[in-house]
Amino acid sequence: MRVLGVDPGLTRCGIGVVEGVAGRPLRMRGVGVVRTPADAEVADRLVLIERGIEQWLDEHRPEYVAVERVFSQHNVRTVMGTAQASAVAMLCAARRGLPVALHTPSEVKAAVTGSGRADKAQVGSMVTRLLRLDAPPKPADAADALALAICHIWRAPAAGRLQELAAAHRRTTAPVRLPKGTR
């Protein structure tokens, strides 16, 4: 499985590609950051992010895209920019017919470090160890993107099995019919 992880942001959008399967050693295929100038118009910045993500999709040909789920922060302006960059990543993937998975920051931290409250240094350290890198990817947005891809590789098989079981259950369970006059 090859996954493009996206840590969305308007100024720095972390991008990382990881390949592998759960239970086996993983390999980093690429890591970087799509940067946009802080003084540019938001629409222009979104175009730059779109071009950057498209370039990564062309170059690495992932099978899945994992994007950090935007969560509520105190700074509405920051959350809006993050949500806009997230939407661009989802749009790029959908345009190519690639499945998109959204993972919360705490899910990613828990998957990679064992604690949903891990700090950025702990995530970077574990990403370095799991991918057998010489040093943590810089900036932290790049390490976070790799962590998203790792999280998806490890969680996707279980999520897929749960979806299959739920679908099978719906097919085999007869609908309950209430007698007339009852609710």
C-alpha positions, 0 to 999 in steps of 0.5 A: 500500500502506498499512502500520501499523507497530507498535514494541511496548512496554508503556509506549510502543507506537509507531504509524505509518502510511505509504502508498506503493509501493517506488520511489516517494515515501512519505507518512506518514498518521499517527504517535503513541504508545499510552501506558500508566501504568507503575504499572497492572497488566499486564493493564490495560495490555494492554487500553489498548494493544489499544484504542489499536491498534484506534482506529488500525486504525479510523481509518487502515484499513491493508492490512498491519501490520508489527510489530517482531520481539521479540528476546532482551534481557538484561532478561527483564521488558522482553522479556516486556512487549515480547512481550505488546504485540507479541502484542496488535498481531498479535491486533488485525490477525488479528481483522480479517484483515490480514496481519502481517509481523514485522521484526527491528530490524536488518532495519528499520535496514538497510532505512531507513539502509543499516546494521543497526547504526544508532542511534535518531538515524540511524533518526529522521533517515532517517525524517524525510528519507524521509517529507519531515517537518520534524522527527524524530517524537518519541519514538523509538518513533514514528519506529521505528514509521514505520521498520517501515512503510517497511521493510515497503513496501520489502521486501514486493514482493520477499518476495511474489515469492520466495513465489510462486517457491517455490510454483511450484517446489513445484508443478512439481517431481515428488517423488523416489521412492526404489527399494524397500529404500533410504532 
